[in-house]
Amino acid sequence: MATNGSDAATGLELAREGRFDDALPYLERANRAAPSDVSVLNAVGNLLVLAGRGDDADARYRIASRLLPADLRLLCGWARVSLLRKQPAQATELFRRALAVDHRCGKPGGWLESIVLEVADNDVACDLMAALVAAHPQHAGLRAVQAKMLVNGEYLAEAQAAFEAYRTMCPHDAWVRVELGGLASGRGDADTARAHFRDVLRIDPGNPDAIWGLGELEGGRLDNGLLTAARRALDAKPSIHVQARLHHALAKHYDRVGEYPAAWRYIARTNALAMEATPPAQRYDAAAHEARVSLLIEQCDASWLERLRGVGSDDRRPVFVIGLPRSGTTLLERMFAAHPCVVGVGEQKFAGDAWKRALATAGGSHHGLTGSHIADAAAWHAQRLDDRVRHLGLPTDAERIVDKMPDNYLIAGWLALTFPAGRIVHIQRDPRDVAISCWFSQFTGHAGWINELRHIAHRIEQHRRMLRHWRAMLGERLLEVRYEDIVADPERELRRLLAAMDLQWHPDVVAFAQQQGYVATASRMQVREPVHARSLARWRNYEVALEPILARLDAVAVQDALEFARPVRTAVTAGQRP
């Protein structure tokens, strides 16, 4: 019989490989043999929740807490499991106990923030932080984390107040002025943003975030003073993260002024530094992503769609804008949301969360999903959308609600099942321009694939593979548009898409740049401008540098042209409600 040590090692290794069903028996055995082994406890707790056995997970934490009542890892792990089980009150109490053990777990970048960001939706996170700040009003770190959560939830007035409270407690901290500047930039208030960033540079002349923020306000350009400040800051050999931010600001500057070889040198260094700063376990796993796409294609087939056809919500309001990052999803959402009968709620995790919740109760397989799983998930998702609309102060009688989470392209079939009367709009862009735009972007949440050219090419190839499947499965349910066609003739493309959404034409959709509101994505400056052609064929400025992956991207572009000229359609679901 295996010892507890070997059970633990085997279980943890299987879990790291994503083989959760295989890992669970080993980890349960190891936990029973050593209930105070916190590493095993946290692993088994998460897998029990995934298996729909949340009560068992909670019971194991209660046993361990009697043995280790003040163990920080145990308390934080239990809080994470509580959030996964949708028990925010228990999570809040556990975090209170964790703060009593070590108040540093509540500082920015600490365990509390990382756990809440990972597993809680925006509203739960904001409520949890409000309770913790009320219990620890003098904890400056909690104030900072609360402010960041409020920004994520787009509680902008409350975020402003939280940042100001933190600034009162830490008046010499440049970070809060940077955050206030970013908040103003997101609102489109360039003058206020500029003033905050300039204040930061008076305190810290080489601050990379202030230099970046000022450059962003000028379309990427840095004046001579900022260029000098950035170079001096690099000469001082700062941390990897600061170096990466400064190199990125310089790359954007040289790209915007047309000095492309210099821009490439700086952005290549930016991505190399980002890779160096990323722990190996968090780096992009191309084989794992490809296996995920293969599994979705295998399980979400025509028989799956037919078996569950018509069981979702009859709510016709949701519109899901999907596609690769930097393909134009934010632009399209802003255009739609300028229509008087449409509201946009930005990038929301509701679809993915609803899908994961349903899968967890169906044994982890799409084949186990039933009509009640779909109906329950759709009702939960629709309620989240309603809550978000009310929270943002948008009209509650809108005919359409736009959610533009790009990666929802992976679960387009799920979207079609949960909201048969909704619309799924896929936007596609020249893969070479997507590659360059991703390479020049440093956004979070994409598992490092933007930091290596070969991984960008792989992600694009797998995206096209996934979309070919959904085109065949969903037929006319999948509305498609090319970014280049929107730029060439926005009115023609918007008329076509609005008609497919059962909406009348309205000229405001092409005057979207005049629309007010907060924008949090990497496109926040671009989408405040009218449609322009500056980004078309941008890749040609870097054709030589793209050589390692250019043949792969060219092949995708050729296939794209063929598929858009001759759309793939089948009779499986075309014209039907999946």
C-alpha positions as CSV (number, residue, x, y, z in Angstrom):
1,M,0.0,0.0,0.0
2,A,1.2,3.5,-0.8
3,T,2.4,5.7,2.0
4,N,0.9,9.0,2.8
5,G,3.9,10.7,1.3
6,S,3.6,8.9,-2.0
7,D,-0.1,9.4,-2.1
8,A,0.3,13.1,-1.6
9,A,3.1,13.4,-4.2
10,T,1.1,11.3,-6.8
11,G,-2.1,13.3,-6.1
12,L,-0.4,16.7,-6.4
13,E,1.3,15.7,-9.6
14,L,-1.9,14.4,-11.2
15,A,-3.6,17.6,-10.2
16,R,-0.9,19.7,-11.7
17,E,-1.4,17.8,-15.0
18,G,-5.2,18.6,-14.8
19,R,-6.2,15.0,-14.1
20,F,-8.5,16.0,-11.3
21,D,-10.6,12.9,-11.1
22,D,-7.5,10.7,-10.9
23,A,-5.9,12.9,-8.4
24,L,-8.8,13.1,-5.9
25,P,-8.6,9.5,-4.4
26,Y,-4.8,9.9,-3.7
27,L,-5.3,13.3,-2.1
28,E,-8.2,12.2,0.0
29,R,-6.2,9.3,1.3
30,A,-3.2,11.6,2.1
31,N,-5.5,14.0,3.8
32,R,-7.1,11.4,6.0
33,A,-3.6,10.2,7.1
34,A,-2.3,13.7,7.8
35,P,-5.2,16.2,8.2
36,S,-2.8,19.0,9.2
37,D,-0.8,18.8,6.0
38,V,-2.0,22.2,4.6
39,S,-0.7,21.7,1.1
40,V,-2.7,18.5,0.7
41,L,-5.7,20.0,2.5
42,N,-5.9,23.0,0.1
43,A,-5.5,20.7,-2.9
44,V,-8.2,18.2,-1.8
45,G,-10.5,21.1,-0.8
46,N,-10.4,22.6,-4.2
47,L,-10.9,19.2,-6.0
48,L,-13.8,18.3,-3.7
49,V,-15.6,21.6,-4.6
50,L,-14.9,20.9,-8.3
51,A,-16.5,17.4,-7.8
52,G,-19.6,18.9,-6.2
53,R,-18.7,17.8,-2.7
54,G,-18.3,21.2,-1.0
55,D,-19.7,20.0,2.3
56,D,-16.9,17.4,2.5
57,A,-14.3,20.1,1.8
58,D,-15.7,22.3,4.5
59,A,-15.7,19.4,7.0
60,R,-12.0,18.7,6.3
61,Y,-11.0,22.3,6.9
62,R,-12.9,22.3,10.2
63,I,-11.0,19.2,11.4
64,A,-7.7,20.8,10.4
65,S,-8.5,24.1,12.0
66,R,-8.9,22.4,15.4
67,L,-5.3,21.2,15.0
68,L,-3.9,24.5,13.5
69,P,-6.3,27.3,14.5
70,A,-3.8,30.1,13.5
71,D,-2.3,28.7,10.3
72,L,-2.4,31.4,7.7
73,R,-2.3,29.1,4.6
74,L,-5.1,27.0,6.1
75,L,-7.3,30.1,6.7
76,C,-6.7,31.5,3.3
77,G,-7.2,28.2,1.6
78,W,-10.5,27.7,3.5
79,A,-11.6,31.2,2.5
80,R,-10.9,30.4,-1.2
81,V,-12.9,27.2,-1.0
82,S,-15.7,29.2,0.7
83,L,-15.8,31.7,-2.2
84,L,-15.9,28.8,-4.7
85,R,-18.9,27.4,-2.7
86,K,-20.6,30.9,-2.9
87,Q,-20.3,31.4,0.8
88,P,-18.9,35.0,1.0
89,A,-19.9,35.5,4.6
90,Q,-17.8,32.6,5.7
91,A,-14.9,33.7,3.5
92,T,-15.0,37.1,5.0
93,E,-14.8,35.7,8.6
94,L,-11.9,33.5,7.6
95,F,-10.0,36.4,6.1
96,R,-10.6,38.4,9.3
97,R,-9.0,35.6,11.2
98,A,-6.1,35.5,8.7
99,L,-5.5,39.2,9.1
100,A,-5.3,38.7,12.9
101,V,-2.6,36.1,12.3
102,D,-0.6,38.3,9.9
103,H,-2.0,41.6,8.7
104,R,0.4,41.5,5.7
105,C,-1.8,39.0,3.9
106,G,-4.1,41.9,3.2
107,K,-1.6,44.2,1.5
108,P,-1.7,44.7,-2.3
109,G,-0.3,41.6,-4.0
110,G,-0.9,39.5,-0.9
111,W,-2.8,36.3,-0.5
112,L,-6.2,37.9,0.1
113,E,-6.1,40.0,-3.1
114,S,-4.8,37.1,-5.2
115,I,-7.5,34.7,-4.0
116,V,-10.4,37.2,-4.3
117,L,-9.3,38.2,-7.8
118,E,-9.1,34.6,-8.9
119,V,-12.3,33.2,-7.7
120,A,-14.8,35.9,-6.8
121,D,-16.9,37.9,-9.2
122,N,-16.7,41.7,-9.0
123,D,-19.7,42.4,-6.8
124,V,-18.8,39.7,-4.3
125,A,-15.2,41.0,-4.1
126,C,-16.4,44.5,-3.5
127,D,-18.8,43.5,-0.7
128,L,-16.1,41.3,0.9
129,M,-13.6,44.1,0.9
130,A,-16.2,46.6,2.3
131,A,-16.7,44.3,5.3
132,L,-13.0,43.8,5.9
133,V,-12.3,47.5,5.6
134,A,-15.1,48.2,8.1
135,A,-13.5,45.7,10.5
136,H,-10.0,47.1,10.0
137,P,-10.4,50.8,9.1
138,Q,-6.8,51.6,9.8
139,H,-5.4,48.9,7.5
140,A,-4.0,50.9,4.6
141,G,-3.3,47.8,2.5
142,L,-6.9,46.7,2.7
143,R,-8.0,50.2,1.5
144,A,-5.7,49.9,-1.5
145,V,-7.0,46.4,-2.4
146,Q,-10.6,47.6,-1.9
147,A,-10.0,50.5,-4.3
148,K,-8.6,48.2,-6.9
149,M,-11.6,45.8,-6.6
150,L,-14.0,48.7,-6.9
151,V,-12.3,49.8,-10.1
152,N,-12.6,46.2,-11.5
153,G,-16.3,46.3,-10.6
154,E,-16.7,49.8,-12.2
155,Y,-17.9,51.3,-8.9
156,L,-16.1,54.4,-10.0
157,A,-17.3,56.9,-7.4
158,E,-16.7,54.4,-4.6
159,A,-13.2,53.6,-6.0
160,Q,-12.4,57.3,-6.1
161,A,-13.3,57.6,-2.5
162,A,-11.3,54.5,-1.5
163,F,-8.2,55.9,-3.3
164,E,-8.6,59.2,-1.6
165,A,-8.9,57.5,1.8
166,Y,-5.7,55.6,1.1
167,R,-4.0,58.8,0.1
168,T,-5.0,60.4,3.4
169,M,-3.4,57.4,5.2
170,C,-0.3,57.2,2.9
171,P,0.2,60.8,1.5
172,H,3.7,60.2,0.1
173,D,2.8,57.0,-1.8
174,A,3.1,57.7,-5.5
175,W,1.1,54.5,-6.3
176,V,-2.2,56.1,-5.4
177,R,-1.7,59.0,-7.6
178,V,-0.9,56.7,-10.5
179,E,-4.1,54.8,-9.8
180,L,-6.1,58.0,-9.7
181,G,-4.5,59.0,-13.0
182,G,-5.5,55.7,-14.5
183,L,-9.1,56.1,-13.2
184,A,-9.3,59.5,-14.9
185,S,-7.9,58.1,-18.1
186,G,-10.5,55.4,-18.1
187,R,-13.2,58.1,-17.7
188,G,-11.7,60.0,-20.6
189,D,-10.7,62.9,-18.3
190,A,-7.3,63.5,-19.8
191,D,-6.6,66.8,-18.0
192,T,-7.1,65.2,-14.5
193,A,-5.1,62.2,-15.5
194,R,-2.3,64.3,-16.8
195,A,-2.2,66.3,-13.5
196,H,-2.0,63.1,-11.4
197,F,0.8,61.6,-13.5
198,R,2.8,64.9,-13.4
199,D,2.4,64.9,-9.6
200,V,3.9,61.4,-9.5
201,L,6.9,62.5,-11.6
202,R,7.6,65.4,-9.2
203,I,7.9,62.8,-6.4
204,D,9.5,60.0,-8.5
205,P,11.0,61.3,-11.8
206,G,11.5,57.8,-13.2
207,N,8.1,56.3,-12.2
208,P,7.4,53.9,-15.1
209,D,3.6,53.9,-14.6
210,A,3.4,57.7,-14.7
211,I,5.7,57.8,-17.8
212,W,3.5,55.1,-19.4
213,G,0.3,57.0,-18.5
214,L,1.4,60.3,-20.0
215,G,2.5,58.5,-23.1
216,E,-0.8,56.8,-23.4
217,L,-2.6,60.1,-23.2
218,E,-0.6,61.3,-26.2
219,G,-1.2,58.2,-28.3
220,G,2.0,56.6,-27.2
221,R,4.4,59.5,-27.8
222,L,6.8,60.7,-25.1
223,D,8.2,64.2,-25.1
224,N,11.9,64.7,-24.7
225,G,11.7,65.1,-20.9
226,L,9.9,61.8,-20.6
227,L,12.3,60.0,-22.9
228,T,15.2,61.3,-20.8
229,A,13.5,60.2,-17.6
230,A,12.8,56.7,-19.0
231,R,16.4,56.2,-20.1
232,R,17.8,57.4,-16.8
233,A,15.5,55.1,-14.9
234,L,16.7,52.2,-17.0
235,D,20.3,53.1,-16.4
236,A,19.6,52.8,-12.6
237,K,19.0,49.0,-13.1
238,P,15.5,48.8,-11.5
239,S,13.5,45.7,-10.8
240,I,12.4,43.5,-13.7
241,H,8.8,44.7,-13.6
242,V,9.9,48.4,-13.7
243,Q,12.3,47.6,-16.6
244,A,9.5,45.9,-18.5
245,R,7.2,48.9,-18.0
246,L,9.8,51.4,-19.2
247,H,10.8,49.3,-22.2
248,H,7.1,49.0,-23.1
249,A,6.6,52.8,-22.9
250,L,9.7,53.3,-25.1
251,A,8.5,50.7,-27.6
252,K,5.1,52.4,-27.9
253,H,6.7,55.7,-28.5
254,Y,9.0,54.6,-31.2
255,D,6.2,52.7,-32.9
256,R,4.0,55.8,-32.9
257,V,6.8,58.0,-34.4
258,G,7.7,55.5,-37.1
259,E,11.1,54.3,-35.8
260,Y,10.2,50.7,-36.2
261,P,13.6,48.9,-35.6
262,A,13.9,50.8,-32.3
263,A,10.3,49.9,-31.4
264,W,10.9,46.3,-32.1
265,R,14.1,46.2,-29.9
266,Y,12.3,47.7,-27.0
267,I,9.2,45.5,-27.3
268,A,11.3,42.4,-27.7
269,R,13.1,43.3,-24.5
270,T,9.7,44.0,-22.8
271,N,8.4,40.5,-23.6
272,A,11.7,38.8,-22.6
273,L,11.5,40.5,-19.2
274,A,7.9,39.6,-18.8
275,M,8.7,36.0,-19.5
276,E,11.6,36.1,-17.0
277,A,9.2,37.5,-14.3
278,T,6.6,34.8,-14.9
279,P,7.0,31.6,-12.8
280,P,7.3,28.5,-15.0
281,A,4.0,27.1,-13.7
282,Q,2.2,30.1,-15.0
283,R,3.6,30.2,-18.4
284,Y,1.6,29.3,-21.5
285,D,1.2,25.6,-22.1
286,A,0.6,25.2,-25.8
287,A,-0.1,21.5,-25.6
288,A,-2.6,22.0,-22.7
289,H,-4.4,24.7,-24.7
290,E,-4.5,22.6,-27.8
291,A,-5.9,19.6,-25.8
292,R,-8.6,21.9,-24.3
293,V,-9.7,22.9,-27.8
294,S,-9.7,19.3,-28.9
295,L,-11.8,18.3,-26.0
296,L,-14.3,21.1,-26.7
297,I,-14.6,20.0,-30.3
298,E,-15.0,16.4,-29.4
299,Q,-17.6,16.9,-26.6
300,C,-19.6,19.9,-28.1
301,D,-20.7,18.2,-31.2
302,A,-23.9,18.2,-33.3
303,S,-25.5,15.5,-31.2
304,W,-24.8,17.5,-28.0
305,L,-26.3,20.6,-29.4
306,E,-29.3,18.7,-30.7
307,R,-29.9,16.9,-27.4
308,L,-30.0,20.2,-25.5
309,R,-31.7,22.3,-28.1
310,G,-34.3,24.7,-26.8
311,V,-33.7,24.1,-23.0
312,G,-32.1,27.5,-22.3
313,S,-33.5,30.9,-21.4
314,D,-35.9,32.7,-23.8
315,D,-34.3,36.0,-22.8
316,R,-33.4,37.6,-26.2
317,R,-31.3,40.5,-24.8
318,P,-27.8,39.0,-24.5
319,V,-25.3,39.8,-27.3
320,F,-21.9,38.2,-26.9
321,V,-19.1,39.8,-28.8
322,I,-16.3,37.3,-29.1
323,G,-12.9,37.0,-30.8
324,L,-9.2,37.1,-30.1
325,P,-7.9,40.0,-28.0
326,R,-6.9,43.0,-30.1
327,S,-9.3,42.0,-32.9
328,G,-11.8,44.8,-32.4
329,T,-14.1,43.5,-29.7
330,T,-14.0,46.7,-27.7
331,L,-14.6,48.8,-30.9
332,L,-17.6,46.7,-31.8
333,E,-19.1,46.8,-28.3
334,R,-18.8,50.6,-28.2
335,M,-20.5,50.9,-31.6
336,F,-23.4,48.6,-30.5
337,A,-23.7,50.4,-27.1
338,A,-24.1,53.8,-28.9
339,H,-27.5,52.5,-30.2
340,P,-30.4,53.9,-28.0
341,C,-31.8,50.4,-27.6
342,V,-28.6,48.7,-26.6
343,V,-26.4,48.8,-23.4
344,G,-22.9,47.5,-23.0
345,V,-21.6,46.0,-19.8
346,G,-17.9,45.5,-20.9
347,E,-16.0,42.3,-20.3
348,Q,-17.8,40.1,-17.8
349,K,-16.9,36.6,-16.6
350,F,-20.5,35.5,-16.2
351,A,-20.7,33.2,-19.2
352,G,-17.5,31.3,-18.2
353,D,-18.6,31.2,-14.6
354,A,-22.0,29.8,-15.5
355,W,-20.5,27.2,-17.7
356,K,-18.0,26.1,-15.0
357,R,-20.8,25.9,-12.4
358,A,-22.9,23.7,-14.7
359,L,-20.0,21.5,-15.6
360,A,-19.1,21.1,-11.9
361,T,-22.6,19.7,-11.1
362,A,-22.5,17.5,-14.2
363,G,-19.4,15.6,-13.4
364,G,-17.0,17.7,-15.4
365,S,-18.2,16.5,-18.8
366,H,-20.4,18.2,-21.4
367,H,-22.1,14.8,-21.9
368,G,-23.4,15.0,-18.4
369,L,-25.2,18.3,-18.8
370,T,-29.0,18.1,-18.7
371,G,-31.7,20.6,-19.5
372,S,-32.0,21.7,-15.9
373,H,-28.3,22.4,-15.8
374,I,-28.6,24.7,-18.8
375,A,-31.8,26.4,-17.6
376,D,-30.3,27.0,-14.1
377,A,-27.1,28.4,-15.5
378,A,-28.9,30.6,-17.9
379,A,-31.1,32.0,-15.2
380,W,-28.1,32.7,-13.0
381,H,-26.3,34.4,-15.9
382,A,-29.3,36.5,-16.8
383,Q,-29.6,37.7,-13.2
384,R,-25.9,38.7,-13.2
385,L,-26.5,40.7,-16.4
386,D,-29.5,42.5,-14.9
387,D,-27.5,43.3,-11.7
388,R,-24.6,44.7,-13.8
389,V,-27.0,46.9,-15.9
390,R,-28.5,48.3,-12.7
391,H,-25.2,48.8,-11.1
392,L,-23.8,50.8,-14.1
393,G,-27.0,53.0,-14.0
394,L,-27.9,51.9,-17.6
395,P,-31.5,51.7,-18.9
396,T,-33.1,48.5,-17.6
397,D,-35.5,48.4,-20.6
398,A,-32.8,48.0,-23.2
399,E,-33.6,45.5,-26.0
400,R,-30.0,44.2,-26.1
401,I,-27.2,43.8,-23.5
402,V,-23.7,43.5,-25.0
403,D,-21.0,41.4,-23.2
404,K,-17.6,41.5,-25.0
405,M,-15.5,39.0,-23.2
406,P,-13.1,37.9,-26.1
407,D,-12.3,34.4,-24.9
408,N,-15.9,33.4,-24.9
409,Y,-15.2,32.2,-28.4
410,L,-14.1,29.0,-26.7
411,I,-17.7,28.4,-25.4
412,A,-19.8,29.8,-28.3
413,G,-21.8,26.5,-28.3
414,W,-22.6,27.0,-24.6
415,L,-23.7,30.5,-25.3
416,A,-26.0,29.3,-28.1
417,L,-27.6,26.8,-25.8
418,T,-28.1,29.0,-22.8
419,F,-29.5,31.9,-24.7
420,P,-31.1,30.6,-28.0
421,A,-32.7,33.9,-28.7
422,G,-29.6,35.9,-28.0
423,R,-26.9,36.8,-30.5
424,I,-23.2,35.7,-30.9
425,V,-21.1,38.1,-32.9
426,H,-17.6,37.0,-33.8
427,I,-15.1,39.6,-35.0
428,Q,-12.0,38.5,-36.9
429,R,-8.9,40.5,-37.9
430,D,-5.9,39.9,-40.1
431,P,-3.8,37.4,-38.0
432,R,-0.6,39.3,-38.7
433,D,-2.1,42.5,-37.3
434,V,-3.5,40.6,-34.3
435,A,0.0,39.1,-33.7
436,I,1.7,42.5,-33.7
437,S,-1.0,44.2,-31.6
438,C,-0.8,41.4,-29.0
439,W,3.1,41.5,-29.0
440,F,3.0,45.2,-28.3
441,S,0.4,44.8,-25.6
442,Q,1.0,43.8,-21.9
443,F,-2.4,42.9,-20.6
444,T,-2.9,40.4,-17.8
445,G,-4.9,37.2,-17.7
446,H,-3.7,35.6,-20.9
447,A,-1.2,33.1,-19.3
448,G,1.8,34.5,-21.0
449,W,1.0,33.6,-24.6
450,I,1.4,37.2,-25.7
451,N,5.1,37.2,-24.6
452,E,6.4,34.7,-27.2
453,L,5.9,35.0,-31.0
454,R,5.5,31.2,-31.4
455,H,2.8,31.1,-28.7
456,I,0.9,34.0,-30.3
457,A,0.9,32.1,-33.6
458,H,-0.2,29.0,-31.8
459,R,-3.1,30.8,-30.1
460,I,-4.2,32.3,-33.4
461,E,-4.2,28.9,-35.1
462,Q,-6.2,27.3,-32.3
463,H,-8.7,30.1,-32.4
464,R,-9.3,29.5,-36.1
465,R,-9.6,25.8,-35.4
466,M,-12.2,26.4,-32.7
467,L,-14.1,28.8,-34.9
468,R,-14.3,26.4,-37.8
469,H,-16.0,24.0,-35.5
470,W,-18.5,26.6,-34.2
471,R,-19.3,27.7,-37.8
472,A,-20.1,24.1,-38.7
473,M,-22.2,23.6,-35.6
474,L,-24.0,26.9,-35.2
475,G,-24.6,27.9,-38.8
476,E,-26.4,31.3,-39.1
477,R,-26.5,31.6,-35.3
478,L,-22.9,32.8,-35.4
479,L,-22.8,36.3,-36.9
480,E,-19.4,37.2,-38.3
481,V,-17.7,40.4,-39.3
482,R,-14.1,41.4,-40.2
483,Y,-12.4,44.3,-38.5
484,E,-11.1,45.4,-41.9
485,D,-14.7,45.5,-43.3
486,I,-15.8,47.7,-40.4
487,V,-13.0,50.1,-41.0
488,A,-13.7,50.2,-44.8
489,D,-17.5,50.7,-44.5
490,P,-18.7,50.9,-40.9
491,E,-22.3,51.8,-41.8
492,R,-22.7,48.9,-44.2
493,E,-21.4,46.4,-41.6
494,L,-23.4,47.9,-38.7
495,R,-26.6,47.9,-40.7
496,R,-26.1,44.2,-41.4
497,L,-25.4,43.3,-37.8
498,L,-28.1,45.4,-36.3
499,A,-30.7,43.9,-38.7
500,A,-29.5,40.4,-37.5
501,M,-30.1,41.6,-33.9
502,D,-33.7,42.8,-34.9
503,L,-32.7,46.4,-34.4
504,Q,-33.4,49.4,-36.6
505,W,-30.6,51.4,-38.0
506,H,-29.4,54.4,-35.9
507,P,-26.7,56.8,-37.0
508,D,-25.3,57.0,-33.4
509,V,-23.5,53.7,-33.9
510,V,-21.0,55.2,-36.3
511,A,-20.7,58.3,-34.1
512,F,-19.7,56.1,-31.1
513,A,-16.5,58.1,-30.3
514,Q,-18.7,60.8,-28.8
515,Q,-20.1,58.3,-26.3
516,Q,-19.2,58.9,-22.6
517,G,-18.4,56.2,-20.1
518,Y,-15.5,54.3,-18.5
519,V,-13.3,52.1,-20.6
520,A,-10.9,49.7,-18.8
521,T,-9.4,47.7,-21.6
522,A,-6.1,48.2,-23.5
523,S,-8.1,49.9,-26.2
524,R,-9.4,52.7,-24.1
525,M,-7.6,55.5,-26.0
526,Q,-8.3,54.1,-29.5
527,V,-12.1,53.6,-28.9
528,R,-12.5,57.3,-28.1
529,E,-11.4,58.1,-31.7
530,P,-13.6,57.7,-34.8
531,V,-12.9,54.7,-37.0
532,H,-9.5,55.0,-38.8
533,A,-7.3,52.9,-40.9
534,R,-4.0,53.5,-39.1
535,S,-4.0,49.9,-37.7
536,L,-4.6,48.2,-41.0
537,A,-1.6,46.2,-42.3
538,R,0.5,47.5,-39.4
539,W,2.3,44.2,-39.4
540,R,4.2,45.3,-42.6
541,N,6.2,47.7,-40.5
542,Y,7.6,44.6,-38.7
543,E,7.6,42.1,-41.5
544,V,11.3,41.1,-41.1
545,A,11.0,40.8,-37.3
546,L,7.9,38.6,-37.7
547,E,9.8,36.2,-40.0
548,P,9.9,33.3,-37.4
549,I,6.2,33.0,-37.5
550,L,5.2,34.8,-40.7
551,A,4.7,31.7,-42.8
552,R,2.2,30.4,-40.2
553,L,0.4,33.7,-40.0
554,D,0.3,33.9,-43.8
555,A,-1.3,30.5,-44.0
556,V,-4.0,31.5,-41.5
557,A,-4.7,34.7,-43.6
558,V,-5.1,32.7,-46.8
559,Q,-7.5,30.3,-45.1
560,D,-9.4,33.2,-43.6
561,A,-9.9,34.7,-47.1
562,L,-11.2,31.4,-48.4
563,E,-13.6,30.9,-45.5
564,F,-15.1,34.4,-45.6
565,A,-15.5,34.1,-49.3
566,R,-17.3,30.8,-48.9
567,P,-18.8,30.6,-45.4
568,V,-19.0,27.2,-43.7
569,R,-22.6,26.3,-43.0
570,T,-24.3,23.0,-42.2
571,A,-27.9,21.9,-41.8
572,V,-27.3,20.8,-38.2
573,T,-28.5,24.0,-36.6
574,A,-28.7,26.6,-39.4
575,G,-31.9,28.6,-39.0
576,Q,-32.7,26.6,-35.8
577,R,-32.6,27.4,-32.1
578,P,-29.9,25.1,-30.6
